Amino acid sequence: MDNPSELSTLNIRIIRATPLAQLAKKPEHIIFAVIIADIKKALVLKKHTNPATKVLIEYYYRLNVFLRKEANKLLEYRPYNHKIILKEGKQPRFGPLYGMF
């Protein structure tokens, strides 16, 4: 679904396990699963946490960087920012590029 116009052709159905297993074997079908509990969790308003209650006292002089206003800002462009050029027709893999540990 690289093309946004494909979204208008989505065919959404609720089906039982056996037909789902059969459709999953066909490469022309893309199957997504949604659990109502996950939807409810995503829609709940997040409780604001005061950063002063979480940040160590020795870092209070930097408390402003933990404020929501600052966290929602995009960084300004820097001359050393790098562009990742993808090969035509290729998509980056989903997930981490390398292990963190």
N, C-alpha and C positions, 0 to 999 in steps of 0.2 A: 504494500500500500504506500508506495512512494509518492503517488499522485493524489493530491487532496480531492480531486473529483471522484476518486474511487470510493470515498466515504459515502457518497449518496447512493451507492449500489450495495451497501451492506445488507445482508439478509440475516436477521437475528431471529433465532428460534430457541425454544427450550425443548431439549430432547432427552431421551433416556440413555442409559449407558451403552447398550448394544449398538444403536445407530451411531452414537458418538464414536465408538471404537472403529466402526466401519468407515466413517468419514475421515477420521484421523489418518487412515492409511492412504488416502487419496491426496496427491500433492497439490491439486488445484484448490483445496480448501484450507483456510486459515482458521484455526480454532482458538477461541479465547474463553477463559472461565472467569466468572465474577461471583464472588460470595457476598451476600447481602451484608454480613458483618463487616467486611472490608470497606464497603461503600459507606456504611454508617460511621465507621471509624474515621474515614477520610473527610467526612462532612462535618464532624464535630469541631466547633471553634476551639482553637488552641488557647490554653490558659497562659496568660502572660506571667513570666517568671522574672522577678527582679534580679538582674545580674549581680547586684551587690551581695545577694545571699549565696551565690555560687562561686564568685571569684575570690581568690585568696587576697588577704589584706595587702600583701606586698605588691599586688597588681592593681590596686584601686586607682592609681594615677593613670591607668589605661582603661578605666571603666567605660569611657565613652565609646570605645570600639565595640563593646558588647551591646550597645543600645540597638533596638530594632531599627531605628532610622538609619543608623550606620550599616547594619547588616544587610539592608535591602538595597544599598547603593551598588552600582557597578563600578569597577575600577576604571580609572581613566586610561586612555590608550598610552602605551609606552613604546618608544622606538625599538625596544628589544623584544616586543611581542612577536611570536612566531605564528605563521600560518601553516596549517596542515593541508597539503594538497593531496586529494584522493585520486586514485586512478579512475578513469572514466568507467562507469558501470559497476564500480566496487562500492561496498558499504563497510564501514568499520564494524568489527566484531562487537557484540554486546558483552559488557563485563570488563573487569580490570585487564589492563594490558600487561601487567607484571605483578608478581606476588609482593605483598608489602612486608612479609616476614620471612 
